């Protein structure tokens, strides 16, 4: 098993196409051709994490946060980033970072928070735009069924809980090939009319390359006519944050106490309590101040996130409670998700959950 065999499975869970533009996801160090001896799963890649990988014979580190975030102009070992990267390269250890690709996944960071809190009726808080595309193509009537099936097999035509979704129109297509053409139907230099089916399917944007490949391989024509457009439809399976509901409502203090115990945080910084029961809960792992207004507009009673600044707490506006549980604490279960996922996909090599504590914040 090589690294390049593992990456596609990781990207089924969290396609890099949905990572935020500012992020640095994917393979950061190492060759994709390298044979894998083991995978160490961690929240952060630091020097001691690389040491752990060496000790446990893991030459691939699957990290939530990218150790290389902005550009590196030199590698002299003058700071923890450079030292970590140098150590990984010297010991031939690959690092793959998943970060906001997993943040935007329906079964990612925020779903894990919801799972720990036992939230039901989960939905994305801020759906990502431009994630759905539409393919229109024109196929001879006798070949329409096989081309449709090829597109479905490549992942097209899935809408929510339904698959094999398409729209089909029968019409007459015309074409005339020049002297360089090699028409499957008709003759060079003659205008030909063929009964065709216009097939329309939608698909998630990260599958576009494979879907176009399937179209060209399954289509009988020498020249394939097709259109791909981006849609503005809301995709409730990709985006930042999540909204869910408690099985039974709780008073604010009881709920905050429960959250503190579940996430093992040294303290929870929160806005003024409203003396209202908690039922609808919004969550966003990591730095989530940008989503405060969205959480309030969604009718959340409380918004659980991290890295809130002094003035962010004013944005509660007596509409909801803001609760900062800590960056590390909000994302800590992510590595369990990744390790569990990989163990199910690959049984022929070791997937190791890192036991190195990478939380830089301590509580007195």
Backbone torsions as a table, in degrees:
resi	resn	phi	psi	omega
1	UNK	NA	124.9	179.1
2	UNK	-102.7	163.6	180.0
3	UNK	-57.2	-39.8	-178.3
4	UNK	-67.9	-14.6	174.8
5	UNK	-83.3	-25.1	-178.0
6	UNK	-86.0	-36.9	-175.9
7	UNK	-54.7	-44.7	179.5
8	UNK	-59.8	-33.2	178.7
9	UNK	-71.9	-38.0	175.6
10	UNK	-61.1	-41.3	-175.5
11	UNK	-78.8	-9.2	169.0
12	UNK	-71.2	-36.8	176.9
13	UNK	-74.1	-42.8	-175.6
14	UNK	-141.5	83.3	179.8
15	UNK	-59.5	132.3	-179.4
16	UNK	-65.0	-17.4	178.6
17	UNK	-62.1	-20.9	-177.3
18	UNK	-102.6	6.6	174.6
19	UNK	-69.1	152.4	178.7
20	UNK	-68.6	151.5	-175.6
21	UNK	-61.4	-27.9	-178.5
22	UNK	-80.3	-9.4	-169.0
23	UNK	-85.5	169.4	177.0
24	UNK	-132.1	88.1	-176.4
25	UNK	-109.8	167.0	178.9
26	UNK	104.5	-162.5	-178.5
27	UNK	-78.5	115.3	-175.2
28	UNK	-95.0	-34.9	176.1
29	UNK	-139.4	156.5	175.4
30	UNK	94.2	163.2	-179.5
31	UNK	-96.7	135.0	177.6
32	UNK	-66.2	-16.2	-179.5
33	UNK	-80.2	-12.6	-174.4
34	UNK	-67.1	137.6	175.7
35	UNK	-74.2	138.3	-174.8
36	UNK	-87.8	130.3	174.5
37	UNK	-97.3	-25.2	179.4
38	UNK	176.4	158.5	-179.7
39	UNK	-119.3	126.5	174.3
40	UNK	-102.8	123.9	-177.1
41	UNK	-103.6	127.6	-174.8
42	UNK	-144.0	163.1	174.9
43	UNK	-82.1	-39.7	179.7
44	UNK	-131.6	147.7	173.9
45	UNK	-103.5	111.0	178.2
46	UNK	-123.5	176.4	-179.5
47	UNK	-57.3	-44.3	-178.3
48	UNK	-71.0	-22.6	175.1
49	UNK	-72.6	-39.9	175.3
50	UNK	-62.4	-40.2	176.1
51	UNK	-59.9	-41.2	179.2
52	UNK	-64.4	-40.0	178.7
53	UNK	-62.7	-42.3	178.1
54	UNK	-61.9	-46.9	-178.3
55	UNK	-61.1	-36.3	-175.7
56	UNK	-97.8	11.5	176.1
57	UNK	57.7	44.4	176.3
58	UNK	-111.0	117.7	-179.2
59	UNK	-101.9	11.3	172.4
60	UNK	-132.9	124.2	174.8
61	UNK	-105.6	120.6	173.9
62	UNK	-98.1	108.9	-172.5
63	UNK	-114.0	139.2	174.9
64	UNK	-69.1	-58.9	179.5
65	UNK	-81.9	141.2	175.8
66	UNK	-81.6	129.6	177.6
67	UNK	-70.6	-30.5	173.9
68	UNK	-101.6	105.9	-177.1
69	UNK	-104.4	-53.6	172.9
70	UNK	-104.2	172.6	-173.8
71	UNK	-64.3	142.0	174.6
72	UNK	-98.8	123.1	179.8
73	UNK	-94.2	-15.3	178.3
74	UNK	-155.2	162.1	177.0
75	UNK	-131.4	79.6	-177.7
76	UNK	-110.4	-2.6	-178.7
77	UNK	77.4	23.9	-175.6
78	UNK	-82.4	-11.7	177.3
79	UNK	-146.0	173.9	-173.1
80	UNK	-64.3	-30.3	178.9
81	UNK	-67.4	-50.7	-179.2
82	UNK	-62.6	-41.3	180.0
83	UNK	-64.2	-39.8	179.6
84	UNK	-65.7	-45.5	-179.8
85	UNK	-64.2	-43.6	178.8
86	UNK	-60.3	-44.0	-179.3
87	UNK	-64.3	-39.6	179.0
88	UNK	-64.6	-43.9	-179.3
89	UNK	-66.2	-44.8	-179.5
90	UNK	-60.3	-33.0	-177.6
91	UNK	-100.6	12.9	175.4
92	UNK	56.5	45.3	179.7
93	UNK	-109.6	126.7	179.1
94	UNK	-86.2	146.4	177.1
95	UNK	-125.2	124.9	175.7
96	UNK	-116.9	126.1	179.9
97	UNK	-108.7	140.0	-173.6
98	UNK	-114.3	-33.9	173.0
99	UNK	27.8	-117.7	-170.9
100	UNK	-69.6	-13.4	171.3
101	UNK	-62.8	-37.9	177.9
102	UNK	-80.7	-31.2	174.6
103	UNK	-57.1	-39.2	-175.6
104	UNK	-88.7	-0.7	178.7
105	UNK	-83.5	140.6	179.3
106	UNK	-62.8	-34.5	178.9
107	UNK	-103.5	47.0	-175.3
108	UNK	-117.8	-139.7	-173.5
109	UNK	-56.0	-50.3	-173.7
110	UNK	-74.0	-29.9	175.0
111	UNK	-65.3	-34.2	177.7
112	UNK	-66.6	-38.2	176.2
113	UNK	-62.8	-46.0	179.0
114	UNK	-60.4	-38.9	-179.6
115	UNK	-63.0	-43.7	-179.9
116	UNK	-65.0	-32.3	-179.2
117	UNK	-88.7	-6.9	179.9
118	UNK	70.8	33.7	-177.8
119	UNK	-79.2	141.4	178.3
120	UNK	-108.8	172.9	176.2
121	UNK	50.9	51.2	-176.1
122	UNK	-76.5	140.3	173.4
123	UNK	-149.9	158.6	-179.1
124	UNK	-67.2	137.0	179.9
125	UNK	-78.5	-46.2	-180.0
126	UNK	-126.8	89.2	-179.9
127	UNK	-59.7	139.2	178.1
128	UNK	-78.3	134.9	-179.6
129	UNK	-86.1	161.0	175.1
130	UNK	68.8	27.1	-177.4
131	UNK	-99.1	-9.0	-177.9
132	UNK	-111.8	133.7	177.6
133	UNK	-122.2	161.5	-179.2
134	UNK	-128.1	133.9	176.8
135	UNK	-110.4	129.8	170.9
136	UNK	-117.5	129.9	176.5
137	UNK	-141.8	165.9	-174.8
138	UNK	-126.9	123.6	-169.9
139	UNK	-132.7	140.2	173.0
140	UNK	-52.9	141.2	-173.4
141	UNK	-53.7	-40.4	-176.4
142	UNK	-68.8	-19.2	-178.4
143	UNK	-104.6	-2.2	-173.0
144	UNK	-59.7	-44.1	-176.4
145	UNK	-62.2	-43.8	-177.4
146	UNK	-69.8	-37.3	178.4
147	UNK	-67.5	-42.2	176.9
148	UNK	-57.9	-45.7	-179.1
149	UNK	-63.9	-36.6	178.1
150	UNK	-65.1	-39.8	178.3
151	UNK	-67.6	-41.2	178.3
152	UNK	-62.5	-41.9	-178.3
153	UNK	-64.5	-28.0	179.7
154	UNK	-84.7	-4.2	175.7
155	UNK	110.4	1.7	177.9
156	UNK	-79.1	159.7	173.1
157	UNK	79.7	23.5	176.4
158	UNK	-107.0	124.6	178.4
159	UNK	-129.7	106.4	-179.7
160	UNK	59.8	-120.1	-178.1
161	UNK	-90.2	10.4	-177.6
162	UNK	-119.2	144.6	172.8
163	UNK	-128.1	-179.5	-175.8
164	UNK	57.0	35.3	179.6
165	UNK	-89.4	129.4	177.4
166	UNK	-156.3	163.5	172.2
167	UNK	-125.7	136.7	-171.2
168	UNK	-132.6	132.6	177.0
169	UNK	-125.8	136.9	177.5
170	UNK	-97.7	132.7	179.1
171	UNK	-155.7	-170.6	-178.5
172	UNK	-112.9	121.7	177.1
173	UNK	-103.6	147.2	178.8
174	UNK	-127.6	150.2	176.0
175	UNK	-162.2	155.9	175.1
176	UNK	-138.2	121.9	-179.1
177	UNK	-86.7	145.1	176.1
178	UNK	-84.6	-171.0	-176.0
179	UNK	-67.8	-20.5	180.0
180	UNK	-89.1	-5.0	-175.3
181	UNK	-80.8	164.7	176.7
182	UNK	-139.6	70.7	-171.8
183	UNK	-65.5	138.7	175.4
184	UNK	-74.0	-36.5	178.8
185	UNK	-124.2	138.5	179.7
186	UNK	87.3	-174.4	-177.4
187	UNK	-126.1	152.3	176.4
188	UNK	-56.9	139.1	174.8
189	UNK	78.2	-3.2	-180.0
190	UNK	-116.4	135.7	176.7
191	UNK	-72.1	125.9	-178.3
192	UNK	-115.5	139.2	175.4
193	UNK	-112.8	128.1	-176.0
194	UNK	-129.2	134.8	174.3
195	UNK	-70.7	118.3	-174.4
196	UNK	-125.7	161.8	174.5
197	UNK	-112.9	126.8	171.9
198	UNK	-86.2	117.4	-178.3
199	UNK	-105.3	129.1	176.3
200	UNK	-121.2	127.6	178.1
201	UNK	-138.3	148.6	171.9
202	UNK	-102.6	160.8	180.0
203	UNK	-161.0	154.6	174.6
204	UNK	-70.7	142.1	-168.9
205	UNK	-61.1	-27.4	-176.5
206	UNK	-71.5	-11.2	179.9
207	UNK	-96.6	3.4	-171.5
208	UNK	-57.3	-46.6	-176.8
209	UNK	-57.7	-46.4	-178.9
210	UNK	-68.9	-33.7	-179.7
211	UNK	-70.8	-42.4	177.2
212	UNK	-64.7	-37.4	177.2
213	UNK	-62.0	-44.3	179.2
214	UNK	-63.9	-37.6	178.9
215	UNK	-62.3	-48.1	-177.3
216	UNK	-67.8	-35.7	179.9
217	UNK	-73.1	-30.4	-176.1
218	UNK	-95.7	-13.8	-176.5
219	UNK	-83.5	137.4	-176.0
220	UNK	-79.6	-21.1	-174.1
221	UNK	-73.9	152.6	175.0
222	UNK	-66.8	-42.6	175.9
223	UNK	-113.5	121.7	-176.6
224	UNK	-95.0	123.4	175.9
225	UNK	-91.1	124.8	179.2
226	UNK	-157.3	159.9	177.0
227	UNK	-132.9	139.2	173.2
228	UNK	-124.0	125.6	178.7
229	UNK	-128.0	152.3	175.0
230	UNK	-92.4	138.0	-178.1
231	UNK	-105.5	156.0	177.4
232	UNK	-96.9	4.9	179.3
233	UNK	-55.7	142.3	177.4
234	UNK	-74.2	129.9	177.4
235	UNK	-106.3	108.5	-175.6
236	UNK	-80.9	12.5	179.2
237	UNK	-116.6	1.7	179.4
238	UNK	-138.1	127.2	177.6
239	UNK	155.2	178.1	-176.0
240	UNK	-90.2	141.9	174.9
241	UNK	72.8	169.6	-180.0
242	UNK	-151.4	150.8	179.4
243	UNK	-122.6	135.0	179.0
244	UNK	-151.3	178.3	-177.8
245	UNK	-128.8	144.1	173.5
246	UNK	-72.5	150.5	176.9
247	UNK	-59.0	-44.6	176.4
248	UNK	-135.1	141.4	-178.7
249	UNK	-66.8	151.8	-179.6
250	UNK	-129.6	153.8	172.9
251	UNK	-71.9	157.1	-171.6
252	UNK	-57.4	-45.9	-176.5
253	UNK	-66.0	-41.2	178.8
254	UNK	-64.0	-39.8	-179.3
255	UNK	-68.2	-45.1	179.1
256	UNK	-61.8	-37.9	177.1
257	UNK	-63.4	-40.5	178.9
258	UNK	-64.6	-44.3	179.8
259	UNK	-61.5	-43.2	-179.7
260	UNK	-60.6	-41.1	179.6
261	UNK	-69.3	-44.1	-177.3
262	UNK	-62.6	-43.5	-174.3
263	UNK	-96.6	-1.4	174.7
264	UNK	57.4	36.3	-178.3
265	UNK	-85.9	147.1	-178.8
266	UNK	-66.4	-30.0	175.7
267	UNK	-164.1	160.5	174.1
268	UNK	-117.4	118.6	173.0
269	UNK	-86.0	129.5	-176.2
270	UNK	-141.7	160.5	175.7
271	UNK	-78.8	179.2	-178.2
272	UNK	-58.7	135.7	176.5
273	UNK	-72.6	146.2	-174.1
274	UNK	-103.3	-0.6	-178.2
275	UNK	57.1	41.5	176.6
276	UNK	-125.7	151.1	179.2
277	UNK	-68.8	152.1	177.3
278	UNK	-98.5	123.0	176.1
279	UNK	-129.3	-53.4	-178.3
280	UNK	-96.5	125.0	-173.4
281	UNK	-121.3	128.0	172.7
282	UNK	-103.3	141.2	-179.9
283	UNK	-135.8	150.1	172.4
284	UNK	-155.6	110.4	-178.3
285	UNK	-66.6	142.2	-178.8
286	UNK	80.5	-155.2	-176.0
287	UNK	-73.4	112.5	-172.3
288	UNK	-125.8	20.0	-177.5
289	UNK	-60.6	-30.1	-178.3
290	UNK	-65.2	-14.7	-175.3
291	UNK	-104.1	7.0	-177.0
292	UNK	-59.1	-48.6	-178.9
293	UNK	-63.6	-37.4	178.8
294	UNK	-64.5	-40.1	179.1
295	UNK	-64.7	-41.8	179.0
296	UNK	-65.5	-44.0	-179.5
297	UNK	-64.1	-28.5	179.7
298	UNK	-79.4	-4.8	178.0
299	UNK	84.5	20.4	179.4
300	UNK	-67.9	142.9	174.7
301	UNK	-82.8	-26.3	179.5
302	UNK	-150.0	146.9	177.8
303	UNK	-121.9	115.4	-179.1
304	UNK	-99.7	122.0	-179.2
305	UNK	-157.0	-153.9	-178.6
306	UNK	-150.2	169.5	173.8
307	UNK	61.8	32.9	177.3
308	UNK	-76.5	136.8	177.5
309	UNK	-91.9	169.9	-177.1
310	UNK	-49.1	-53.1	-175.0
311	UNK	-74.5	-17.0	176.8
312	UNK	-62.6	-33.8	-176.5
313	UNK	-66.6	-23.8	176.0
314	UNK	-65.8	-25.7	-176.6
315	UNK	-69.2	-7.8	176.1
316	UNK	-62.2	-33.9	173.5
317	UNK	51.9	29.4	-179.7
318	UNK	62.6	17.5	-179.4
319	UNK	-97.0	-31.0	-178.5
320	UNK	-157.3	170.3	175.5
321	UNK	-96.9	132.9	174.2
322	UNK	-100.7	130.7	-177.7
323	UNK	-128.9	116.1	178.0
324	UNK	-98.0	109.5	-175.4
325	UNK	-99.7	-1.3	-179.1
326	UNK	104.4	140.6	-176.2
327	UNK	-62.8	-55.0	-179.4
328	UNK	-58.9	-45.5	-176.3
329	UNK	-61.1	-37.6	-177.6
330	UNK	-71.6	-22.8	-176.0
331	UNK	-112.0	1.8	-170.6
332	UNK	-61.0	-29.5	-177.0
333	UNK	-83.0	-4.1	-179.2
334	UNK	-60.1	-42.6	-177.0
335	UNK	-67.4	-30.1	175.4
336	UNK	-65.1	-41.2	177.5
337	UNK	-59.6	-47.9	-177.2
338	UNK	-66.1	-43.0	179.5
339	UNK	-63.2	-44.5	179.7
340	UNK	-62.7	-41.8	-179.9
341	UNK	-62.3	-47.3	-177.8
342	UNK	-68.2	-35.8	179.4
343	UNK	-63.6	-33.0	177.8
344	UNK	-73.6	-32.4	-176.9
345	UNK	-82.2	-34.1	-174.7
346	UNK	-132.4	119.4	-179.8
347	UNK	-109.2	-0.9	-173.1
348	UNK	-98.2	5.6	172.1
349	UNK	-152.5	164.9	-173.4
350	UNK	-75.9	132.0	168.9
351	UNK	-113.8	114.1	-171.5
352	UNK	-112.5	131.1	175.4
353	UNK	-85.4	120.2	-177.9
354	UNK	-61.9	138.0	175.9
355	UNK	-107.8	14.8	177.2
356	UNK	-81.7	126.7	177.2
357	UNK	-80.1	111.3	-177.6
358	UNK	-102.9	9.0	179.7
359	UNK	-71.2	117.4	-178.8
360	UNK	-80.8	-8.4	-176.2
361	UNK	-102.0	129.7	177.9
362	UNK	-118.1	157.8	-178.6
363	UNK	-118.5	136.3	-178.8
364	UNK	-97.0	NA	NA
